[in-house]
Amino acid sequence: MSPAARGYLEHALDLLEGKALDRFTVNWPKVRVEAFARARDARVPADTHRAIRGAISTIGNRHTTLLEPAVASAAFPAGTAVPRGDLLDGRFARLTIPGFQADQTAAERYVSAGQDVIKRLDAAAPCGWLIDLGTNTGGNMWPMVTVLAPLLGDGRAGSFVGPDGSRIAWSVRGDHVLQGERTMGTNPVRLKTPSPPVAILVSQDTISSGEATLVSFLGLDRVRTFGQPTAGFSTANESFELSDGALLIVTTATMADRTGRRYGKSIAPDERTGDQVAAATAWLARDPACA
């Protein structure tokens, strides 16, 4: 193995051992021996990718991955979908929140579009809201949560729980969406009727940051979820760019809702149903605000 390949592999393994959610339950000496054996003939950093993937497989967390440089460089696609909405039966506001994975300019466009939709729907004085996360395949959670801040209201919305039990909360405070004390987004929109009943639509295509957006609502009064169990990536990741442009994405924490309940796996809806909209609107119709 060349010195360059060895240094590259050691750095990747150091990141996994130092950051991985499962780091306290992994036999790291064994992982390292196996990784160096797989990469014994490596001449350049890319030759160690198979060994790194083997280490990831041994760790056993399916949200952790290694992206090849060509894939990593295409992580910010053009034409990202933005939130959209409509009014059902003249009284239920439906807001569709798609996944988001793009740059800061696109994030601002996404949030602005979401704010416009919420203001337009709120002007119709809906008695309840449907939040459709059924096709939200994840990405960056902050634009999603920022759009939905008026429906979440002030306070802690969730937290990231590390393997040692440490917690970093995400919350809404006034116009700001925060991670700890760091502002991740702003949304000055206020609903005419705060704290409305909210139905959340989910599916197996509700993934990662889509699940984080779902978790943000769990534990709130007058919230119920409908559909199918989510994909099972309710964990938080950190991304590390390696020297050849590859991206090592490491799962570092488990998501917990505002009550402290931890997830980390698939999240089952309150009501399993194939006809999510019908079930959700029927539930909303029984709320005193809509009766």
C-alpha positions, -999 to 999 in steps of 0.1 A, spaced: 0 0 0 13 34 -9 18 61 18 -9 82 1 -34 54 1 -26 45 37 -30 80 49 -63 84 31 -77 51 46 -65 60 81 -82 94 79 -115 78 68 -113 52 96 -105 79 121 -136 98 111 -158 67 114 -143 58 148 -146 93 161 -180 103 148 -202 72 142 -234 69 162 -224 32 168 -188 40 177 -190 26 213 -202 -9 201 -178 -15 173 -146 -36 175 -124 -9 159 -91 -29 160 -108 -57 140 -124 -32 116 -90 -16 109 -72 -49 104 -99 -60 79 -98 -26 61 -61 -26 57 -62 -62 45 -87 -53 18 -66 -23 7 -32 -39 9 -25 -34 -29 -39 2 -30 -18 27 -48 -41 57 -49 -68 69 -25 -96 56 -47 -82 21 -44 -92 22 -7 -129 29 -13 -139 -8 -12 -121 -11 21 -139 19 35 -173 5 23 -164 -27 40 -158 -9 73 -191 9 69 -208 -24 63 -193 -38 95 -206 -8 115 -240 -17 102 -257 17 100 -273 20 66 -275 58 67 -237 60 67 -222 59 32 -193 68 9 -201 88 -23 -176 86 -52 -163 120 -63 -185 122 -94 -216 115 -73 -205 139 -46 -200 167 -71 -235 163 -84 -251 166 -49 -267 200 -57 -291 193 -86 -308 221 -106 -345 226 -107 -352 215 -71 -390 213 -64 -405 239 -41 -434 236 -16 -469 239 -32 -504 239 -18 -541 239 -25 -574 241 -6 -595 209 -2 -633 211 2 -629 249 6 -617 245 42 -586 222 45 -552 237 35 -529 211 19 -492 219 19 -468 196 0 -432 197 13 -408 181 -12 -373 169 -4 -345 195 -7 -309 190 -17 -294 221 -33 -273 252 -26 -281 283 -5 -297 302 -34 -321 274 -40 -328 271 -3 -339 308 -2 -361 302 -32 -376 271 -15 -384 290 17 -398 320 -1 -421 297 -22 -432 280 10 -440 313 27 -460 325 -3 -481 292 -3 -488 294 35 -499 331 32 -521 323 3 -537 293 20 -540 311 54 -559 339 37 -587 314 29 -591 308 67 -588 270 66 -600 252 97 -572 226 95 -540 217 76 -526 187 58 -488 185 55 -479 160 28 -445 145 34 -453 114 14 -428 121 -14 -402 139 8 -370 120 1 -348 141 24 -318 163 19 -314 194 40 -341 196 67 -336 233 75 -355 248 46 -384 224 52 -386 231 89 -383 269 82 -412 268 59 -433 250 85 -423 271 115 -457 290 116 -474 257 121 -450 244 146 -451 275 169 -425 285 194 -405 260 214 -383 229 210 -394 208 180 -369 180 183 -333 171 192 -303 151 179 -292 126 205 -256 114 205 -244 79 215 -234 94 249 -269 108 255 -259 144 247 -287 164 230 -287 193 206 -322 207 202 -338 223 171 -365 248 179 -385 278 168 -380 311 185 -399 340 171 -389 343 134 -360 320 138 -354 282 134 -325 272 156 -301 243 160 -289 249 195 -284 287 195 -274 288 158 -300 303 134 -307 279 105 -335 298 89 -360 326 94 -397 329 87 -418 359 98 -451 345 86 -478 342 113 -510 323 110 -543 341 116 -553 312 138 -523 297 156 -520 260 166 -546 246 141 -552 209 138 -526 193 115 -527 160 97 -493 147 85 -492 124 54 -463 100 53 -451 69 34 -421 47 28 -407 75 6 -406 99 36 -368 97 42 -342 112 64 -348 149 66 -384 142 56 -385 121 88 -369 150 107 -397 172 95 -422 147 107 -405 144 141 -408 182 144 -446 178 147 -447 147 169 -458 155 205 -478 185 195 -515 186 205 -540 183 176 -515 165 153 -522 130 138 -502 111 112 -516 90 83 -502 67 57 -475 41 58 -443 36 80 -414 59 69 -382 47 54 -363 43 86 -335 69 84 -345 91 114 -309 98 122 -286 127 117 -255 128 94 -223 147 91 -205 150 57 -168 150 53 -151 157 20 -120 135 15 -89 145 -4 -100 130 -37 -134 147 -36 -153 116 -23 -178 124 4 -179 103 36 -214 107 52 -214 95 88 -245 89 109 -238 107 142 -270 110 161 -306 97 166 -336 120 162 -359 126 192 -392 145 193 -401 174 216 -412 149 243 -378 132 243 -389 101 225 -361 87 204 -366 72 169 -337 61 147 -358 36 127 -390 36 107 -417 58 122 -452 43 121 -482 66 114 -510 69 139 -533 56 112 -521 32 85 -541 38 54 -538 37 16 -562 67 12 -543 92 32 -561 123 21 -596 109 28 -586 96 63 -568 129 71 -597 151 60 -622 129 79 -601 134 111 -598 171 106 -636 174 100 -642 160 135 -620 187 151 -641 214 168 -624 240 146 -639 223 115 -671 208 129 
